[in-house]
Amino acid sequence: MASSTSIPPLGLGTYGRTGAEGIDAIGTALEIGYRHLDTAQSYDTESTVGEAVRRSGLARADVFITTKVADTRLAPADFMPSVRQSLETIGVDQVDLLLIHWPVPEAVVPFESYMGALKEAQDAGYARLIGVSNFTIALLERAEKLLGKGALATNQVEIHPWLQVPTLRDYARGAALQLTAYQPLVKGQVSSDPVLGRIAGELGTGPAAVALAFLLAEGHIVIPASASRTNLQANFDATTIILTSEHLEAIRQLDRGYRHINPAKSPRWDD
Ligand SMILES: NC(=O)c1ccc[n+]([C@@H]2O[C@H](COP(=O)([O-])OP(=O)(O)OC[C@H]3O[C@@H](n4cnc5c(N)ncnc54)[C@H](OP(=O)(O)O)[C@@H]3O)[C@@H](O)[C@H]2O)c1
């Protein structure tokens, strides 16, 4: 069972896992042993996540479910109704983790307003843990001032071997804040990396699993996505891979600040 304060280090990204195929893919992941599912109001996968969990026969308490309030639902009149809608769509009384998906400019919705609403959602029992996504260090510092140290369980951001965000990583370590690495495989592109390929060859695994093992060794939570049983299994098995210090050092050298997700609404990144 998920403990009250911790997030399982390996989760399943569910972006794109809609409809009957989505329910099947999420169900396969649960069969393999995944116990952490990452959805969002904007993915249209809250219902498939809920349905896959119900069909799995697992107890609700055994699966950690994260959802995210969309940047279009942060205004005071929209925030709480959107959270209640998420709970209804998933079919649960409470999510394990509720995130602000993207920060928005002050002129759209004031920071204090939506961060206060996030805390209220937790106080109302709609979420066991709260956190943020796509937050810069500057925004994390503001959040800590507003809500106190330790109030946020995670900042979910793009991290992979080609984007290691060392400044944010060091800040988060100092603030006892866990980072969740989204798009940890750069949509599968990391499979072409020759260094990851060389290490994978030595360990008898695949480059994607090596990338995940590296991120886990760095202390991050990872949420890779896949619709294939083989890849779901390989990614799940990444938790058992032990990389040597030479491997870790070689992968650290791969950081080249390559940001794959950078829409116009992104904050001004500070790492
Ligand atoms: N907070 C945010 O703003 C944000 C933004 C983006 C993503 N996310 C979250 O992060 C999750 C993961 O990101 P993502 O889905 O964009 O990309 P990703 O996990 O980096 O990559 C998924 C892709 O990699 C392939 N893949 C998976 N395992 C593989 C393996 N072992 N070997 C080779 N290829 C493999 C998959 O293909 P197959 O299906 O063929 O395996 C799929 O095309 C999302 O689903 C979502 O939950 C959050």
Ligand as a Chemical Component Dictionary entry (heavy atoms), coordinates in Angstrom:
data_LIG
# 
_chem_comp.id                   LIG 
_chem_comp.type                 NON-POLYMER 
_chem_comp.pdbx_formal_charge   0 
_chem_comp.three_letter_code    LIG 
# 
loop_
_chem_comp_atom.comp_id 
_chem_comp_atom.atom_id 
_chem_comp_atom.alt_atom_id 
_chem_comp_atom.type_symbol 
_chem_comp_atom.charge 
_chem_comp_atom.model_Cartn_x 
_chem_comp_atom.model_Cartn_y 
_chem_comp_atom.model_Cartn_z 
_chem_comp_atom.pdbx_ordinal 
LIG N1  N1  N 0  3.406  17.596 -16.588 1  
LIG C1  C1  C 0  3.547  17.773 -17.885 2  
LIG O1  O1  O 0  3.471  18.914 -18.405 3  
LIG C2  C2  C 0  3.822  16.596 -18.762 4  
LIG C3  C3  C 0  4.281  16.776 -20.087 5  
LIG C4  C4  C 0  4.535  15.637 -20.851 6  
LIG C5  C5  C 0  4.347  14.375 -20.323 7  
LIG N2  N2  N 1  3.882  14.220 -19.042 8  
LIG C6  C6  C 0  3.657  12.872 -18.461 9  
LIG O2  O2  O 0  4.812  12.090 -18.699 10 
LIG C7  C7  C 0  4.412  10.873 -19.308 11 
LIG C8  C8  C 0  5.525  10.320 -20.158 12 
LIG O3  O3  O 0  5.829  11.206 -21.233 13 
LIG P1  P1  P 0  5.497  10.865 -22.748 14 
LIG O4  O4  O 0  4.386  9.894  -22.768 15 
LIG O5  O5  O -1 5.293  12.144 -23.455 16 
LIG O6  O6  O 0  6.865  10.270 -23.318 17 
LIG P2  P2  P 0  7.962  9.179  -22.861 18 
LIG O7  O7  O 0  7.499  8.379  -21.695 19 
LIG O8  O8  O 0  9.278  9.873  -22.785 20 
LIG O9  O9  O 0  8.025  8.259  -24.157 21 
LIG C9  C9  C 0  6.968  7.446  -24.557 22 
LIG C10 C10 C 0  7.362  6.867  -25.911 23 
LIG O10 O10 O 0  8.535  6.058  -25.733 24 
LIG C11 C11 C 0  8.323  4.766  -26.290 25 
LIG N3  N3  N 0  8.899  3.786  -25.327 26 
LIG C12 C12 C 0  8.461  3.508  -24.079 27 
LIG N4  N4  N 0  9.234  2.573  -23.507 28 
LIG C13 C13 C 0  10.177 2.254  -24.418 29 
LIG C14 C14 C 0  11.239 1.330  -24.402 30 
LIG N5  N5  N 0  11.503 0.568  -23.329 31 
LIG N6  N6  N 0  12.040 1.252  -25.512 32 
LIG C15 C15 C 0  11.778 2.018  -26.598 33 
LIG N7  N7  N 0  10.770 2.910  -26.684 34 
LIG C16 C16 C 0  9.970  3.020  -25.593 35 
LIG C17 C17 C 0  6.825  4.577  -26.371 36 
LIG O11 O11 O 0  6.490  3.774  -27.473 37 
LIG P3  P3  P 0  5.663  2.379  -27.242 38 
LIG O12 O12 O 0  4.283  2.777  -26.847 39 
LIG O13 O13 O 0  5.762  1.737  -28.588 40 
LIG O14 O14 O 0  6.394  1.616  -26.182 41 
LIG C18 C18 C 0  6.320  6.017  -26.555 42 
LIG O15 O15 O 0  6.305  6.344  -27.942 43 
LIG C19 C19 C 0  3.136  11.251 -20.074 44 
LIG O16 O16 O 0  2.405  10.116 -20.478 45 
LIG C20 C20 C 0  2.464  12.116 -19.070 46 
LIG O17 O17 O 0  1.810  11.314 -18.084 47 
LIG C21 C21 C 0  3.652  15.305 -18.256 48 
# 
loop_
_chem_comp_bond.comp_id 
_chem_comp_bond.atom_id_1 
_chem_comp_bond.atom_id_2 
_chem_comp_bond.value_order 
_chem_comp_bond.pdbx_ordinal 
LIG N1  C1  SING 1  
LIG C1  O1  DOUB 2  
LIG C1  C2  SING 3  
LIG C2  C3  SING 4  
LIG C2  C21 DOUB 5  
LIG C3  C4  DOUB 6  
LIG C4  C5  SING 7  
LIG C5  N2  DOUB 8  
LIG N2  C6  SING 9  
LIG N2  C21 SING 10 
LIG C6  O2  SING 11 
LIG C6  C20 SING 12 
LIG O2  C7  SING 13 
LIG C7  C8  SING 14 
LIG C7  C19 SING 15 
LIG C8  O3  SING 16 
LIG O3  P1  SING 17 
LIG P1  O4  DOUB 18 
LIG P1  O5  SING 19 
LIG P1  O6  SING 20 
LIG O6  P2  SING 21 
LIG P2  O7  DOUB 22 
LIG P2  O8  SING 23 
LIG P2  O9  SING 24 
LIG O9  C9  SING 25 
LIG C9  C10 SING 26 
LIG C10 O10 SING 27 
LIG C10 C18 SING 28 
LIG O10 C11 SING 29 
LIG C11 N3  SING 30 
LIG C11 C17 SING 31 
LIG N3  C12 SING 32 
LIG N3  C16 SING 33 
LIG C12 N4  DOUB 34 
LIG N4  C13 SING 35 
LIG C13 C14 SING 36 
LIG C13 C16 DOUB 37 
LIG C14 N5  SING 38 
LIG C14 N6  DOUB 39 
LIG N6  C15 SING 40 
LIG C15 N7  DOUB 41 
LIG N7  C16 SING 42 
LIG C17 O11 SING 43 
LIG C17 C18 SING 44 
LIG O11 P3  SING 45 
LIG P3  O12 DOUB 46 
LIG P3  O13 SING 47 
LIG P3  O14 SING 48 
LIG C18 O15 SING 49 
LIG C19 O16 SING 50 
LIG C19 C20 SING 51 
LIG C20 O17 SING 52 
# 
